[in-house]
Amino acid sequence: MYDASVPLFTASLRNMRAWLDKAAEAGDEAVLADTRLAPDMRPLTAQYQMASDTAKNGIARLTGLTAPAMPDTETSFADLRARCDATIAFIEGVDPALFAGSETREVVLKFPNGMGYSFAGAAYLTGFALPNFYFHVTTAYAILRAAGVPLGKPDFLQHLGAPKPAEA
């Protein structure tokens, strides 16, 4: 469970952090921070916040810890970088031993409208946390691309590093 969560969350958060450097060079930060793909979708800042929330809350739910509170007040790229850093620090600071038995740990999500879900940990991670996380990561990427930031697939997968010759 650790290997299926912590490395994936941290790699993508580091990628997202790096996208902000390209975005800062390509456009007006204030305009980009409030850019959205469609009128009924949340803006770039919210996509970063929700990716962060999904990662830190997911790890906390799987391990029985309390995730750090982050009040969603980020308005600048510096704020979003700091949010990524704080989320990565929390996730990487979790003892891998705390994941023991997390595949069967009950995870209950309650939404403000009174609805929700109940999962076993493995189903929560694979059926909710990772898909929700990647939705927000991909939406942030798409917002930046649509706004003209010169990102490509290597930026989305930069955690892999440069390709190497294939071994026979």
C-alpha positions in Angstrom: 0.0 0.0 0.0 2.9 2.3 0.8 4.5 1.6 -2.6 1.2 2.1 -4.4 0.6 5.5 -2.8 3.5 7.5 -1.4 5.8 7.4 -4.5 2.9 8.1 -6.9 1.6 11.1 -4.9 5.0 12.6 -4.3 6.2 12.2 -7.9 3.2 13.9 -9.3 3.3 16.7 -6.7 6.9 17.4 -7.6 6.0 17.4 -11.3 3.2 19.9 -10.6 5.5 22.1 -8.6 7.9 22.2 -11.6 5.1 23.2 -14.0 4.7 26.4 -12.0 8.2 27.5 -13.1 7.3 27.1 -16.7 4.0 28.8 -16.1 5.7 31.8 -14.4 7.8 32.3 -17.5 4.9 31.9 -19.9 2.2 34.1 -18.6 0.6 36.4 -16.1 0.6 34.5 -12.8 -2.5 36.1 -11.4 -4.4 35.3 -14.6 -3.2 31.7 -14.8 -4.0 31.1 -11.1 -7.6 31.9 -11.8 -7.8 30.1 -15.2 -10.2 27.2 -15.6 -11.1 24.8 -18.4 -14.8 25.5 -18.3 -17.0 28.0 -16.4 -18.3 25.4 -14.0 -14.9 24.0 -13.2 -12.6 25.1 -10.4 -9.5 27.2 -11.2 -5.9 26.2 -11.3 -5.3 27.1 -7.6 -8.1 24.8 -6.6 -6.8 21.9 -8.7 -3.5 22.2 -6.8 -5.3 22.3 -3.5 -7.5 19.4 -4.3 -4.6 17.3 -5.5 -2.8 18.1 -2.3 -5.9 17.3 -0.2 -6.4 14.0 -1.9 -2.8 13.0 -1.4 -2.4 14.0 2.3 -5.9 12.9 3.3 -5.5 9.6 1.5 -2.3 8.8 3.3 -3.8 9.9 6.6 -6.9 7.8 6.1 -4.8 4.7 5.2 -2.5 5.0 8.2 -4.9 6.3 10.9 -3.0 9.7 11.1 -4.4 13.2 11.1 -3.5 15.1 8.0 -2.2 18.6 8.4 -4.8 21.3 8.0 -4.2 23.5 4.9 -6.8 26.3 4.6 -6.9 26.6 0.8 -5.8 30.3 0.8 -3.1 30.0 -1.9 -3.3 32.7 -4.5 0.3 32.8 -6.0 2.6 30.3 -7.5 4.9 30.7 -4.5 1.9 29.7 -2.3 1.2 26.7 -4.5 4.9 25.6 -4.5 4.8 25.8 -0.7 1.6 23.8 -0.6 3.2 21.1 -2.7 6.3 21.1 -0.5 4.2 20.8 2.7 2.2 18.0 1.3 5.3 16.1 0.1 6.9 16.6 3.5 3.9 15.2 5.3 3.6 12.2 3.0 7.3 11.3 3.1 7.4 11.7 6.8 4.9 8.9 7.4 6.5 5.8 8.7 6.0 3.0 6.1 5.2 0.6 9.0 2.0 2.5 9.5 0.7 1.1 6.3 0.6 -2.4 7.7 -3.0 -3.7 7.4 -4.1 -0.6 5.5 -5.5 -2.6 2.6 -8.3 -3.7 4.9 -8.6 -0.6 7.1 -12.1 0.9 6.8 -12.2 4.3 5.2 -15.4 6.3 5.4 -15.9 9.4 3.4 -18.7 11.8 4.4 -19.7 14.6 2.1 -21.3 17.9 3.3 -24.6 16.8 1.8 -24.8 13.8 4.1 -23.8 11.3 1.4 -20.6 9.3 1.3 -18.8 6.1 0.7 -17.3 3.3 2.8 -14.3 1.4 1.5 -11.7 -1.1 2.5 -8.3 0.6 2.3 -7.2 -1.0 -1.0 -10.5 -0.2 -2.7 -10.3 3.3 -1.4 -6.8 3.8 -2.7 -7.4 2.3 -6.2 -11.0 3.2 -6.7 -11.2 6.7 -5.2 -7.9 8.3 -4.0 -5.7 7.7 -7.0 -8.4 8.4 -9.6 -9.4 11.6 -7.8 -5.8 12.7 -7.4 -5.0 12.1 -11.0 -8.1 14.0 -12.1 -6.9 17.1 -10.4 -3.3 16.6 -11.5 -4.4 16.2 -15.1 -6.8 19.1 -14.9 -4.1 21.4 -13.6 -1.8 20.2 -16.5 -4.7 20.8 -19.0 -5.4 24.3 -17.7 -1.8 25.3 -18.1 -1.5 23.7 -21.6 -4.8 25.4 -22.7 -3.4 28.7 -21.4 -0.3 28.4 -23.6 2.2 27.2 -21.1 4.8 25.1 -23.0 4.3 21.8 -21.2 4.4 18.4 -22.8 4.1 14.8 -21.9 7.7 14.7 -20.6 6.7 17.3 -18.0 3.8 15.2 -16.9 6.2 12.2 -16.5 9.3 14.1 -15.6 9.7 12.0 -12.4 10.9 9.2 -14.8 13.9 11.3 -15.9 15.3 11.2 -19.4 14.7 8.0 -21.4 17.7 5.6 -21.6 18.6 3.1 -24.3 16.6 -0.1 -23.8 18.6 -3.1 -22.6 18.4 -6.3 -24.6 
